[in-house]
């Protein structure tokens, strides 16, 4: 099994060809509870700043997901994949208000040959409402970054998720944020311990924070303004090597990533924030 943020692949726990259902909850329900930081060295986040984000999984085995359109949920492939290509992908239930939404996921056909294609795009039915309309300072669906050049200056990113606060520690309930600096870009970055090339990987170094087990699928943000009013998702949390001080995200702006999301959007009749100019109800970002 690949080196990833969760201790066990969620769908694989049930065996081949049996699809698991993961029940998601919006962070707004849980953010403000007291708890330990889950990003190593991180701090608790405000629910009002992340209304498009959800968690899904079992106690102790959770992943992070985020909406990029009313019908599109994004996270990490390894959160829904089994141990082999023959295993059925997990599905996700999202209770939002009084409505239960379901999400059926797709991963790259090449994921099993290239673990850096760690993207999952999931069709949400019925469509989800616009996040944070009532009280969020910046309501709307998160926007995927379509410009790989924004990472050329090796900027500081905001990482987020539900992981542990120390190596081997428990995965708990609260959402955390922290910062890490881009160290190496695709196609040269290599996930520690990977035998095969990982050409869609962005390597991050602790600055001062790291991903930890349980942060899988969470969005890594690049803030486009000093006021933090505009942001884009540049990658999906994929792997971490705490002892080495390194974290790894799967870029959403490589040519392969854009092909995956564009094809998924076409197949599912969706317009994704950050990729399509006519996408609706997007959070503020600079194209």
Phi, psi and omega in degrees: 000144186290157176284109183222183187282335179266150183290331178217146178289126191301306184294329183293343182293339183262354178094172187294143170065015176242118184278133177266147175253121180256126182267122183262156174223141177291145180298334183301334179287332194235347189305319193271010172287148178290145179181170180285152173297140179257328164290134180301116182076012184277189180222154180297144179260158175271130180302327185293340179271351185223053185289347181267004187256148182220163170240152178209145178146198178254160175307127181086349180222085185236153175231164180253143180224156179212147181273135175242001174191169181297334180246017187225119177246135183238143176197205183263139179300321185291350177281340181241347181279154174273203181272345179221163177298341181278346180286140177292144176285145175292151171251163187235136172254132181237098173284115178239113187063232180261008184250133176262117178259149175241150181228121177257126193258153174233140174237165181297140177296339181263006182303322185288342176262340185216097185292349177282351171275055189270054179246142169232131175242131190233132181277120183264125179226131349293166181304143180281150175289162177299126184293137169071024182299326187286311190219004182287140178296333178219082183289162175125171179280145179294151181252131175283139177287131178248006184240095182299338183293344180294342181264358184297329180278006180053060186283171172279133178246157171262123176255154186209155177160187186254014192288192183279168179259352177204158183304127180080000181284171183287152172268119186244201196266330193274147179275137184231156175231158177197184181234145177214149183257139176296129181248322182212143189251163171296149004265012188270338182294141181231126176294132181306129178086354181284132179281321181270156173302150179234073192288352179254010184275139166250123179269132179245147173246153183301126183201061000260013192249164180223156167288156178222166181305130181107348179276359187310137174085347181295153180279141170258123188257142167248120180273128187269350179225153179295332179283355180064022180280337182235133180210160173225155174272119181261346181189167179250129180304128186234313186206164179209149172230091189297318183298327181271355180073030183235145172232162184222133175239153174267117183298143175259006184239008171290164179299323179293320178295315181295323176298317180299309183290323178296316180294318178298316180298318178297315182294333186249006177064040183244152172242117190263132178300132181095333180257327185239129183296334182264011174296146187250152172058042179276149171295153183301128176204163177258119181301000000 
